[in-house]
Amino acid sequence: MSQINAAHRQEIEARHAHLLKDKPLQRFMPLIVLIATLLYGLYAIWFFDIPRIVSEAQWVRMGLYLRQWVSYDVQPEFRLGKDGITIRYPRFSPLGDDPHPDWVINRPDGSKFIPFGSGGVTVATTGTTIVARGETVHIDVTSGKPVIQGKAPSWMTVYDEDVLADLGFAGDVSLSADRVKVRKRFFGWPNFLFDTGSPFFGKSYGETARLILSGERLDPSQSNLSLAFDNIWNNATWQHGDVWIKLAQTVVMAFLGTLLGALLAFPLAFVAARNTSPNRFFGSCIKRFFDFLRSMDLLIWSLFLTRAFGPGPLAGSGAIFLTETGTLGKVYAEGLENIDRKPGEGVQSTGASTLLTHRYATMPQVAPVMAGQTLYQWESNIREAATIGAVGAGGIGLKLWEAMRTNSNWANVAYMVLLTLLVTFLFDVASSRLRQKLMGTDHRA
């Protein structure tokens, strides 16, 4: 084959200039798209007033919440009186109703010392001394209100009748004329297995194991193993039993709603698809029905159904069912419209009925796509079911919302979030493997 020389190339370019030369609009299209994207970004920044929102955001609260996800605090309150110092703890202290932690040290002069890293807090009836961040500050209370001797450091805030010392992650100290409240923070989740009402509370892992395996019965009516499981399942602080039941409800809600949606969408898709519909007008109506179901967000359907059936998993399953009927119906119909018609024509040439044609020509082409998309929607709906629970549709979402509303159980929130992430991850992996097998894309050895 002869090569095209320069003269021939110029002749071809001159003859077909309208085809070989880029139009000005096509030439500058990437630049136009880039400029339009930048302009839209600037418009979005102005429209949502993002600079003001960022400047006024409570970023400190985010740090506080994340801190409480992975830690807990104990709050001894030292009341100062003429007879000395008395210690009180909150009613629901993680150390029990009457704790005596070894880090509250009684000194011979009657003062109390609480260590904080390399420093600490010394509480006496005449005042409090705080050693933190390389500084020593004494607050005198003999005048009837807290008075700082010297200049207050940057980590200490002085009010009219109170003084607040921020010691960072380690905790803080709040002082008034007659009391000192210390908040001491520790890493971890307290009482995760046994709450303060359990006979196993406060015991080491070794002691607990010995009691379960060979110790005398703590409850004559059941073994120590059964008692330990009962105490863990009914833990009043972490509520493991209720959390796991709500998590199971979430999975069942997602499965039931997706299954019912797929069962209804499957026959309706054959009516909606142009190449399989017995009636074009009726098929168009079915497509608009799918659009209506999809146009309403899952959360909106949940709000409607919770008003109709009351709070609970039934409303959540119904919301997923309605949404998935519209979503899967559209996906199934589009899959049917994109099939190769030649296998169907071949089956019909043998005199097969429409039902047999769909069975042996249509389904082999669309079944893997339908099954794969259904599995993906099921895995996705597990996440969605956790969200709609917050509006009363049951499941782990409702439990999560209740914990967040207290604004104090952030460790419980972290626990439920991690459980939801774990379950979603496991179902995501399982769903992906099944989809690969059904689609024939599993290339593992």
C-alpha positions, 0 to 999 in steps of 0.5 A: 500500500503506497504512502500518502505524500505531502502533495496528496495530503494537501489536496485531501485537506483542501477538498475536505476542509470542512471535515478535517478542520476543527470549528472554532466552537469545538476548538475552544470547548474545553476552555469554555467548559472550564470557565463555566465550571469556575463561574458556577463555583463562584456563584455557588459560593456567593449564593450559599454565603459559604465564607460567612457560614465557615467563619460562624461555624462552631468548629469547637463543637465538632472537636468536642463531639469527636472527643466524646466518641472515644472517651468518657469523663468522671466528674467529682464535685468537691464541696467546700465547708467549715467541716472540710471537703465532701465529694459528690458524684453525678447520679449515673457515674460510669464508676457507680453510685458511690465511687472512690477512684484511686486518683482522688488522693487525700492529703494529710492537711485535708486537701484533695489532689487530682493528677492531670498528666505532669500537673494536677489540681489541689483542692483546699477549703481556702482555695484551689491550685492548678498546675497545668501547661507549665504554669501554676495558678492559685485561686483563693476563695476566702473572700467569698468568690474565686480570686486569681492571684496574679494574671489569668493564663489564656486557658482560664476564663474568669466570670463574675462568680466562677472560674473555668480552667480548660485543661485540653483533652484531659478535662477541665475544672470549674470553680466557685466560692463553695465548690470545685467541679473537676471533669477528668477524661479517659480514653475508652468506652466504660462499662461496655460489657457490664454496667454498674448493676452487674455482679461482674462490674469492676472485676478484671477479665481474669476474675470474670473468666474464672467466675464464668468457668469455675466459680460458684453461682452468683445467681442460683437460678442460672449459671454464671455464663448465662448470667454474664450473657444476660448482663451484657445483652441487657446492659443499661448503659450500652443497651446491646440487646436493643441496639442489635435488635434494631440493627436486625430490623434495619437489615430486614427492612431493607431486604423486605422492601427491596424484595417486594419492590423487585417482585412488583417492578419485574412484571410492570417492566415488561408492560412499560418497555417499548419492545415488550409492551402489549399497548404503547399508551398503557406502557407509557402510563406505567413509566410515568407511574415509575417516575412518580414513585421515584420522584418522592424521596425515600425520606418523604415516603417514610414521613407519609407512611409513619403518619399512616401506620405509626412509627415502626419498621412497617413504615420503613419497609413500605417506603423502601418498597415504593421507592424501589418499585419506581427505581427497579421498574425503570432499570428493568424496563431500560434493560429490556429495551436494550436487548438484542432482538435476534434471539427472540425472532429466532425463538418465535420462528419455531412457533413459540408463544410470547411467554416462551420467547421471553423465557428463552430469549429475553431473560438470558440477556437481562437476568444478570443485569436485573439481579445485579442491580437488585443486589446493589439496591438492596445493599444501598437500602441498608444505608437508607434504612438507617437514615429513615429510622430517624423519622420514626421508621424504626431500625437503628436510625431511630435508636441513633437519633434518640442517642444524639438528641440527648447530646451526651451519649456520643460514645453510644452514637459512635458504637451504633455508627461503627456497627452500621458501617460494619454491617454495610461493609459486609453486605457490600462485599457479599453483594459485590461478589454475587453481582460479579458471579451473576454478571460473569465478571468474577476473574478470581482464580 
